[in-house]
Amino acid sequence: MTIEDVMQAAPVIPVLVLDGEHDPVALAETLVEAGLPVLEVTLRTSQALDAIRAMSRVPGAIVGAGTVLNEWQLFEAREAGARFIVAPGLTEALTRAAVATSLAYLPGVATAGDIMRGLEHGLNRFKFFPAESSGGLPAIRSLAAPFGNVRFCPTGGITEASAPDYLAEPAVSCIGGSWMVKKGMSLAAIGEAARRAASLAR
Ligand SMILES: O=C(O)C(=O)C[C@H](O)[C@H](O)COP(=O)(O)O
């Protein structure tokens, strides 16, 4: 599976910080059933790798690891069954390691220099992070102008209200966000928010 396949599989990628509030398998089933099959499990909590392992067995789920900061975490995530890797930024060491594996890889960029470093490694799909505080849609439009075949997955600060505008942008393939899985939400509420996210047009 290429990173383009991952980005085309759903308009919205839920960014999950699993802290034990919900059973990871039940959460994955809820999101997949609602129409959001691509799940980014951030390696920010101790249960993330076990959750990737368990959630990967949910039929239809495309489970990846987020907040991957170094080569070691890349290999741990791959071993746990992650099918794609998301990093908040773009570093030489991690990018070299990721390109050497067959895993789909989505590093974060926020500047033209970041994008150029990615292009030098043969990448042209990037997370735009942190999207809102890095300039939002105006910044994406400015960056898309010189980099015609680059596509973005903006993430960071996107809400249910701002999501449609991001998805309407030609350089945006999909968006990431945590608004459909906030603390204190029941699985039913998560399912409803996910269904609304899944129905967004791009
Ligand atoms: O650490 C990473 O690698 C990340 O994936 C960062 C997340 O994309 C954002 O924290 C999600 O942003 P919100 O939707 O504003 O919650």
The ligand as a Gaussian input file, in Angstrom:
#p B3LYP/6-31G(d) Opt

LIG

0 1
 O        2.216000      14.028000      16.963000
 C        1.914000      13.738000      15.823000
 O        2.622000      13.104000      15.048000
 C        0.618000      14.070000      15.372000
 O        0.066000      13.300000      14.667000
 C        0.032000      15.334000      15.816000
 C       -1.437000      15.299000      15.493000
 O       -1.585000      15.250000      14.123000
 C       -2.148000      16.435000      16.031000
 O       -1.890000      16.547000      17.399000
 C       -3.609000      16.293000      15.802000
 O       -4.091000      17.550000      15.935000
 P       -5.513000      17.940000      16.502000
 O       -6.523000      17.461000      15.515000
 O       -5.438000      19.412000      16.611000
 O       -5.640000      17.238000      17.830000

